Amino acid sequence: MSVSVKVPDELYQKAVEIANEQHVSVDEVFASAFIEQLSAWERLQQRAARGSREKFLAVMDKVPDVESDDYDRR
């Protein structure tokens, strides 16, 4: 399968540099980056599936209910 994707020139030039350094095609650089991003997304989904609202709320209950310091405000 072939897919065309528009990317900013700066990103494409970075991919060209990486491809030249690694002696691979630019297509391989983008495919590798895409595969890595998909893997990261899958890991995030797996971690999210292990979580629960109850566990989150239990942890939040341990946070002190105090005003933040001046240096920690916007």
Backbone as numpy.savetxt, mean C-alpha at the origin, in Angstrom:
# Nx Ny Nz CAx CAy CAz Cx Cy Cz
-2.86 -11.78 -22.52 -3.70 -10.61 -22.52 -2.81 -9.38 -22.52
-3.25 -8.36 -23.19 -2.51 -7.10 -23.27 -3.40 -5.98 -22.78
-2.83 -5.10 -21.96 -3.58 -3.99 -21.39 -2.75 -2.73 -21.54
-3.38 -1.65 -21.94 -2.70 -0.36 -22.01 -3.07 0.45 -20.77
-2.07 1.06 -20.18 -2.30 1.85 -18.98 -1.57 3.18 -19.14
-2.23 4.26 -18.80 -1.59 5.57 -18.84 -0.98 5.84 -17.47
0.29 6.22 -17.47 0.97 6.58 -16.23 1.68 7.91 -16.44
1.89 8.65 -15.38 2.63 9.91 -15.52 4.04 9.66 -16.07
4.54 10.63 -16.83 5.87 10.50 -17.43 6.94 10.19 -16.40
6.86 10.85 -15.24 7.86 10.63 -14.19 7.88 9.18 -13.74
6.72 8.58 -13.57 6.63 7.19 -13.18 7.17 6.27 -14.26
6.84 6.57 -15.50 7.33 5.76 -16.61 8.86 5.83 -16.68
9.42 7.02 -16.51 10.88 7.16 -16.57 11.56 6.38 -15.45
10.95 6.38 -14.26 11.48 5.57 -13.16 11.47 4.09 -13.53
10.37 3.66 -14.15 10.26 2.26 -14.57 11.31 1.92 -15.61
11.59 2.84 -16.50 12.63 2.63 -17.52 13.99 2.47 -16.84
14.28 3.32 -15.86 15.55 3.23 -15.13 15.68 1.87 -14.44
14.62 1.45 -13.77 14.65 0.15 -13.07 14.82 -0.97 -14.07
14.10 -0.90 -15.17 14.20 -1.95 -16.20 15.61 -2.05 -16.73
16.23 -0.91 -16.99 17.61 -0.93 -17.49 18.58 -1.51 -16.47
18.40 -1.12 -15.20 19.27 -1.63 -14.14 19.11 -3.14 -13.96
17.87 -3.62 -14.09 17.59 -5.04 -13.83 17.64 -5.89 -15.10
17.87 -5.25 -16.24 17.93 -5.97 -17.53 16.64 -6.73 -17.82
15.54 -6.03 -17.60 14.23 -6.58 -17.91 13.45 -5.53 -18.70
12.28 -5.90 -19.19 11.47 -4.94 -19.92 10.68 -4.06 -18.96
10.25 -2.92 -19.47 9.42 -2.01 -18.68 8.10 -2.71 -18.33
7.59 -3.50 -19.25 6.37 -4.27 -18.97 6.56 -5.17 -17.75
7.73 -5.80 -17.66 8.00 -6.68 -16.52 8.07 -5.89 -15.22
8.61 -4.68 -15.27 8.69 -3.84 -14.08 7.27 -3.52 -13.59
6.42 -3.08 -14.51 5.05 -2.75 -14.12 4.29 -3.99 -13.66
4.48 -5.11 -14.34 3.79 -6.34 -13.94 4.22 -6.76 -12.54
5.51 -6.67 -12.27 6.04 -7.04 -10.96 5.47 -6.13 -9.87
5.42 -4.83 -10.15 4.87 -3.88 -9.17 3.39 -4.16 -8.94
2.68 -4.49 -9.98 1.26 -4.77 -9.86 1.02 -6.04 -9.04
1.81 -7.06 -9.31 1.71 -8.31 -8.55 1.96 -8.06 -7.07
2.98 -7.25 -6.77 3.30 -6.95 -5.38 2.16 -6.19 -4.72
1.56 -5.26 -5.44 0.44 -4.50 -4.88 -0.76 -5.40 -4.62
-1.03 -6.32 -5.53 -2.13 -7.26 -5.32 -1.87 -8.14 -4.10
-0.63 -8.58 -3.94 -0.28 -9.40 -2.78 -0.47 -8.62 -1.48
-0.05 -7.36 -1.49 -0.22 -6.52 -0.30 -1.71 -6.34 0.01
-2.51 -6.14 -1.01 -3.96 -5.98 -0.82 -4.56 -7.25 -0.23
-4.14 -8.40 -0.72 -4.65 -9.67 -0.21 -4.25 -9.86 1.25
-3.00 -9.52 1.59 -2.56 -9.62 2.99 -3.39 -8.71 3.89
-3.67 -7.50 3.41 -4.48 -6.57 4.19 -5.90 -7.10 4.39
-6.48 -7.69 3.36 -7.81 -8.27 3.49 -7.81 -9.43 4.48
-6.76 -10.25 4.45 -6.68 -11.37 5.40 -6.58 -10.86 6.83
-5.77 -9.82 7.04 -5.64 -9.27 8.39 -6.97 -8.66 8.85
-7.64 -7.97 7.95 -8.92 -7.35 8.30 -9.95 -8.42 8.66
-9.90 -9.55 7.98 -10.86 -10.62 8.25 -10.66 -11.21 9.65
-9.43 -11.12 10.18 -9.16 -11.66 11.52 -9.61 -10.70 12.62
-9.82 -9.44 12.26 -10.20 -8.45 13.25 -11.69 -8.48 13.54
-12.06 -7.74 14.57 -13.49 -7.63 14.89 -13.74 -6.28 15.55
-14.93 -5.81 15.42 -15.30 -4.54 16.04 -15.20 -4.65 17.56
-15.56 -5.80 18.09 -15.50 -5.99 19.54 -14.06 -5.85 20.05
-13.11 -6.47 19.36 -11.71 -6.36 19.76 -11.23 -4.92 19.68
-11.62 -4.24 18.61 -11.25 -2.83 18.43 -11.78 -1.99 19.59
-13.05 -2.18 19.91 -13.65 -1.40 20.99 -13.02 -1.73 22.34
-12.64 -2.98 22.53 -11.98 -3.36 23.79 -10.65 -2.64 23.94
-9.92 -2.52 22.87 -8.64 -1.80 22.91 -8.89 -0.31 23.12
-9.87 0.24 22.43 -10.17 1.67 22.58 -10.63 2.01 23.99
-11.25 1.06 24.66 -11.67 1.29 26.05 -10.47 1.52 26.97
-9.30 1.04 26.58 -8.09 1.19 27.40 -7.42 2.55 27.21
-7.85 3.30 26.20 -7.25 4.61 25.94 -7.84 5.61 26.92
-6.96 6.34 27.62 -7.47 7.32 28.59 -8.31 8.40 27.90
-9.38 8.82 28.57 -10.26 9.85 28.04 -9.80 11.21 28.57
-8.70 11.71 27.99 -8.14 12.99 28.42 -7.89 13.86 27.20
-7.81 15.16 27.43 -7.49 16.09 26.34 -6.04 15.87 25.92
-5.78 16.05 24.63 -4.41 15.91 24.14 -3.57 17.12 24.54
-2.26 16.92 24.60 -1.36 18.03 24.92 -1.37 19.04 23.78
-0.98 20.27 24.08 -0.99 21.33 23.07 -0.15 20.97 21.85
1.01 20.35 22.07 1.90 20.02 20.95 1.33 18.90 20.06
0.30 18.27 20.54 -0.27 17.14 19.81 -1.62 17.50 19.18
-1.85 18.77 18.99 -3.10 19.24 18.40 -2.81 19.92 17.07
-3.85 19.99 16.27 -3.71 20.70 14.99 -4.12 22.12 15.16
